């Protein structure tokens, strides 16, 4: 998700907080913002326990890459060359094959 998309979603949560504070139900908030009632309830609980700052974006999700730029360059080169050059008979990269090919990069 881009920074712009994260900011847009944060704005939705903060706008929903206005409705929640005005007494709207989870159902009303969900309908207004076209989200599930579970999301509306999660926003309500976050707002109650941590205030508006609890609805702020936490930044990009996911794990950080453990490879340095040199290791990434080696991996990109191997991937661009194709599976056959790494010893695979077909031209299909799978996650398991990429992990096997990346193992020397992480060493």
N, C-alpha and C positions, 0 to 999 in steps of 0.2 A: 504494500500500500504506500502511495506517495505521501509526502509531507502535506500536500494540499488536501488529499482525501482524509488524512488523519485529522487535520484542522476542521474540515467540514463536519466530520462525525462528532468531533468534540463540541462544535457549535450546536449540533442537534441535541446532544446530551444536556448542554447548559440551557438551551431553550426549553427542553422537557422539564428541567429542574424548576423553571418558573411555574409550569402547570402543576407540578407535584406540590410545590409550596403553596399554590393557590387552592389545593385540596382535590385535585383531579385524581381519579382512580387509575390503577394500572391499566385497566381496559381502555379508559379514555386516552391515556398517554400513548398506549400501543396503537390505537386507531389513528390518532393525530399524526404520529410519526412513522406509521406503517412498519412497526416492529412487533415482535412477539410480546405477549404479556410478561414472559419470563425476563426479557430484556428491560422492560419498563420497571419490573420489580427489582431487578439488579441495580438499576439506576437509583431507585428510591432508597434501597438499603445503603448504597454507597453515599448518597447525599445525606442520609440520616447519621451514618457513622463517621463520615469524614468531611462533610461539607462539600461545597462546589469544587474544591481542589481535588476531591476524590473522583470527579468526573472528567478531569483533565486528561489529555492524551499522555500515555506513558512512553511515547516514542515508538520506533519500529519494533516489532516483535521478532521472535525467532532467535535461534542461537547465533552467536558470532562465529565467523569463519576462523578456524584454527591454523590455517595455512598462511604463510607469509607471501609476499608478492612474488618472490622467486618460485616458490612451490606452486603457486597458482598458475604461473606462466608455464611451468613444466606440465602441469595437468591439462591446461588448455591446449597445448601443443599435442599431447597424446590424444585428447578427445577429438581435436580437429583432424588428426591423421586417420581416425577411424578404428573400430574394434579389430579389424583384421591385422593391423600393424602391432596390436597388443597380443596377438595370438588367438583371437576368436575367429571362428570359421565364417560367421555371417557378419552383416553390417548393422547389427542391432545393439545399441548400448542399453544395458539394464543397470539398475542401481547397484546390484551386486558386482557387476563387471567394473563399473566406475570405481567402486570402493576398492576392488582388487588392484585396479590400475593406479589409484591414488595412494595406496599403501606406501610405495617407495617415496612419494612426495612428503609424507608426514614423518618420515624417519629422520 
